[in-house]
């Protein structure tokens, strides 16, 4: 009986993790560039009573085994890296990536972080920064007297100045990609850090080497599917309820056995 309770406990923990992940997805449905997360589950080790292929007699073997599972565990939580919808904002400093890649952000500790959130602004020096004031890499500075800013799909940053209709290039937005983007470590604040699993960042100009294009005055919406998330939440809730009902049934059996033993 204790084995059954331990097994059910692993299922309840897995269902709780599923619920926590769905709640995080739904809470970030309006977060720019957010990628929904999905838990992946694996069965735990089995207890072998009879191993398949073991000798049943001197000349015969068991065609199947006697193996009892010990439950389930959460193996990983993976990001779903599908493209989010590009939404027009009318703000020339807003940038969205259509395709593969991440913007590069210089953190205060000197490390480079990566993001799909292109809601950028200018700081007091005219540098392009994210909403936390962290500088976009490579550095792009917009002169104070610029009358317009144009960012091409290839990342070229151009401005026009008073008294001149000719555009002047002042910078180049670059993107970075990874062999395994699933291996990036979330840092919060819509930022990710590279890891051994993700591999080293491969930086380049947009629309080159498999990198996506940059769309000015757009932001990438979260790719969370609210309807699917609600369906998954109902499924996880039902699994949790079944687990608690099974635990209750086992508790009733244990209580019956205890009463029977006390009356013997």
C-alpha positions as CSV (number, residue, x, y, z in Angstrom):
1,X,0.0,0.0,0.0
2,X,2.8,2.4,0.8
3,X,4.2,1.7,-2.6
4,X,0.9,2.8,-4.2
5,X,0.8,6.0,-2.2
6,X,4.4,6.9,-3.1
7,X,3.5,6.3,-6.8
8,X,0.4,8.4,-6.6
9,X,2.4,11.2,-4.9
10,X,4.8,11.4,-7.9
11,X,1.7,11.8,-10.2
12,X,0.3,14.6,-8.0
13,X,3.6,16.4,-8.1
14,X,3.7,16.1,-11.9
15,X,0.2,17.4,-12.2
16,X,1.1,20.3,-9.9
17,X,4.1,21.1,-12.1
18,X,1.8,21.1,-15.1
19,X,-0.6,23.5,-13.4
20,X,2.2,25.8,-12.4
21,X,3.6,25.9,-15.9
22,X,0.2,26.6,-17.4
23,X,-0.4,29.4,-14.9
24,X,3.0,30.9,-15.9
25,X,2.0,30.7,-19.5
26,X,-1.4,32.4,-18.9
27,X,0.2,35.1,-16.8
28,X,2.6,36.0,-19.6
29,X,0.0,36.0,-22.4
30,X,0.6,39.7,-22.9
31,X,4.4,39.6,-22.4
32,X,6.3,40.7,-25.5
33,X,8.3,37.9,-27.1
34,X,7.3,35.3,-24.5
35,X,7.5,31.7,-25.5
36,X,5.0,29.2,-23.9
37,X,6.5,26.4,-21.8
38,X,5.6,22.7,-21.8
39,X,6.6,20.1,-19.2
40,X,8.0,16.8,-20.4
41,X,7.4,13.7,-18.3
42,X,9.3,10.4,-17.9
43,X,8.4,7.2,-16.1
44,X,10.5,6.3,-13.0
45,X,12.4,3.1,-12.6
46,X,10.5,-0.2,-12.6
47,X,10.6,-2.8,-9.9
48,X,11.3,-6.2,-11.6
49,X,9.5,-9.2,-10.2
50,X,10.2,-11.4,-13.3
51,X,12.5,-10.1,-16.0
52,X,11.3,-10.7,-19.6
53,X,13.2,-13.6,-21.2
54,X,14.1,-15.1,-17.8
55,X,14.0,-18.9,-17.6
56,X,10.7,-20.2,-16.5
57,X,12.1,-23.8,-16.7
58,X,15.3,-25.3,-17.9
59,X,14.0,-25.1,-21.5
60,X,11.5,-22.3,-21.6
61,X,11.5,-18.5,-20.9
62,X,8.9,-16.1,-19.8
63,X,7.3,-14.3,-22.9
64,X,6.6,-11.2,-20.8
65,X,7.9,-9.9,-17.4
66,X,6.4,-8.8,-14.1
67,X,7.4,-5.2,-13.7
68,X,5.7,-2.6,-11.5
69,X,6.2,1.1,-12.2
70,X,7.1,3.5,-9.4
71,X,5.6,6.7,-10.9
72,X,6.5,9.7,-13.0
73,X,8.9,12.6,-12.9
74,X,9.2,15.9,-14.7
75,X,12.2,15.5,-17.1
76,X,12.3,19.0,-18.4
77,X,10.3,22.1,-19.2
78,X,10.7,23.1,-22.8
79,X,10.0,26.4,-24.6
80,X,7.8,26.3,-27.6
81,X,9.8,28.4,-30.0
82,X,7.0,29.1,-32.6
83,X,6.7,32.6,-34.0
84,X,4.5,35.0,-32.2
85,X,2.2,37.4,-34.0
86,X,3.8,40.7,-35.1
87,X,1.7,43.6,-33.8
88,X,2.1,47.2,-35.2
89,X,2.8,49.8,-32.6
90,X,3.6,52.9,-34.6
91,X,6.7,53.4,-32.4
92,X,9.9,53.6,-34.5
93,X,12.0,52.2,-31.7
94,X,10.0,49.0,-31.4
95,X,11.5,46.1,-33.3
96,X,10.3,42.6,-33.9
97,X,12.2,39.6,-35.2
98,X,10.4,37.7,-38.0
99,X,12.2,34.3,-38.0
100,X,15.1,33.0,-36.0
101,X,17.4,35.0,-33.7
102,X,17.6,37.1,-30.6
103,X,18.5,40.7,-29.9
104,X,21.8,41.0,-27.9
105,X,21.6,43.0,-24.6
106,X,24.6,44.1,-22.4
107,X,23.8,43.5,-18.8
108,X,25.2,45.6,-15.9
109,X,27.6,42.7,-15.0
110,X,29.2,42.9,-18.4
111,X,27.6,39.7,-19.6
112,X,25.6,39.5,-22.8
113,X,22.0,38.4,-22.6
114,X,19.5,37.6,-25.3
115,X,15.9,38.5,-25.9
116,X,13.0,38.4,-28.4
117,X,11.6,41.5,-26.7
118,X,12.3,44.5,-29.0
119,X,10.5,47.2,-27.1
120,X,13.5,49.5,-27.2
121,X,14.0,53.2,-26.3
122,X,16.7,55.8,-26.3
123,X,18.6,56.7,-23.2
124,X,20.0,60.1,-22.2
125,X,23.0,59.6,-24.6
126,X,20.8,58.6,-27.5
127,X,21.8,54.9,-27.2
128,X,19.3,52.2,-28.0
129,X,18.4,50.4,-24.8
130,X,15.7,48.0,-23.5
131,X,13.0,48.9,-21.0
132,X,15.5,48.3,-18.1
133,X,18.0,50.7,-19.6
134,X,20.4,47.9,-20.7
135,X,22.3,48.7,-23.9
136,X,21.5,46.9,-27.2
137,X,24.6,45.3,-28.8
138,X,26.3,46.3,-31.0
139,X,25.8,49.9,-29.7
140,X,23.6,52.1,-31.8
141,X,23.5,55.9,-31.0
142,X,20.9,58.2,-32.5
143,X,22.0,61.9,-32.8
144,X,19.8,64.3,-30.9
145,X,19.0,66.3,-34.0
146,X,17.8,63.3,-36.0
147,X,14.4,64.1,-37.7
148,X,13.6,60.5,-38.5
149,X,15.0,57.0,-37.8
150,X,14.7,54.1,-40.2
151,X,15.6,50.6,-39.4
152,X,15.7,48.2,-42.4
153,X,14.7,44.6,-42.4
154,X,18.5,43.8,-42.6
155,X,19.1,45.8,-39.4
156,X,20.6,48.9,-41.0
157,X,19.9,52.0,-38.9
158,X,19.6,55.3,-40.8
159,X,18.7,58.8,-39.9
160,X,17.8,62.0,-41.6
161,X,19.1,65.4,-40.3
162,X,17.6,68.9,-40.4
163,X,18.1,70.5,-43.8
164,X,19.0,67.2,-45.5
165,X,16.8,64.7,-47.2
166,X,19.6,62.2,-47.6
167,X,19.7,59.3,-45.2
168,X,22.9,58.6,-43.2
169,X,23.7,55.2,-41.7
170,X,24.5,55.4,-38.0
171,X,24.5,51.7,-37.0
172,X,23.7,48.1,-37.6
173,X,21.3,45.9,-35.6
174,X,22.7,42.3,-35.2
175,X,21.0,39.2,-34.1
176,X,22.3,36.1,-32.5
177,X,21.2,32.5,-32.9
178,X,22.1,29.2,-31.2
179,X,22.5,25.6,-32.3
180,X,20.1,24.6,-29.5
181,X,17.9,27.6,-28.4
182,X,16.1,25.2,-26.0
183,X,19.2,25.2,-23.9
184,X,19.1,29.0,-23.1
185,X,18.6,29.8,-19.4
186,X,15.8,32.2,-18.6
187,X,17.0,35.1,-16.4
188,X,13.7,37.0,-16.0
189,X,13.0,40.4,-17.5
190,X,12.5,38.7,-20.9
191,X,16.3,37.9,-21.0
192,X,18.1,34.6,-21.6
193,X,21.7,33.5,-21.0
194,X,23.7,31.2,-23.1
195,X,24.7,27.8,-21.6
196,X,26.8,24.8,-22.5
197,X,23.6,23.2,-23.8
198,X,22.6,26.1,-26.0
199,X,26.1,26.5,-27.5
200,X,27.9,29.7,-28.2
201,X,26.0,32.6,-29.8
202,X,26.4,32.9,-33.5
203,X,25.9,36.6,-34.3
204,X,25.3,38.2,-37.7
205,X,23.2,40.7,-39.7
206,X,19.5,40.0,-40.0
207,X,18.5,38.0,-43.1
208,X,21.8,36.3,-43.2
209,X,22.9,32.8,-42.2
210,X,19.4,31.7,-41.3
211,X,18.6,34.7,-39.1
212,X,15.2,36.4,-39.4
213,X,14.4,39.9,-40.5
214,X,13.8,43.0,-38.3
215,X,10.5,44.7,-38.5
216,X,10.5,48.3,-37.4
217,X,7.4,49.7,-35.4
218,X,6.3,46.1,-34.6
219,X,6.5,43.9,-31.5
220,X,6.3,40.1,-31.3
221,X,3.4,39.0,-29.2
222,X,3.4,36.1,-26.8
223,X,2.9,32.8,-28.6
224,X,0.7,31.4,-25.8
225,X,-2.5,29.7,-27.1
226,X,-5.0,30.7,-24.4
227,X,-7.6,28.1,-25.6
228,X,-5.1,25.3,-25.6
229,X,-3.8,26.4,-22.2
230,X,-7.2,26.2,-20.7
231,X,-7.8,22.8,-22.1
232,X,-4.5,21.6,-20.7
233,X,-5.4,23.1,-17.3
234,X,-8.6,21.2,-17.2
235,X,-6.8,18.0,-18.1
236,X,-4.1,18.6,-15.4
237,X,-6.9,19.4,-12.9
238,X,-8.7,16.1,-13.7
239,X,-5.5,14.1,-13.4
240,X,-4.9,15.7,-10.0
241,X,-8.4,14.9,-8.8
242,X,-8.0,11.3,-9.9
243,X,-4.8,11.0,-8.0
244,X,-6.3,12.4,-4.8
245,X,-9.3,10.0,-5.2
246,X,-7.0,7.1,-5.6
247,X,-5.0,8.2,-2.5
248,X,-8.3,8.4,-0.6
249,X,-9.3,4.9,-1.7
250,X,-6.0,3.5,-0.5
251,X,-6.3,5.4,2.8
252,X,-9.8,3.8,3.3
253,X,-8.2,0.3,2.7
254,X,-5.4,1.0,5.1
255,X,-8.0,2.2,7.7
256,X,-10.1,-1.0,7.2
257,X,-7.0,-3.2,7.6
258,X,-6.0,-1.3,10.8
259,X,-9.5,-1.7,12.3
260,X,-9.5,-5.4,11.3
261,X,-6.1,-5.9,13.0
262,X,-7.2,-4.1,16.1
263,X,-10.3,-6.3,16.4
264,X,-8.5,-9.5,15.9
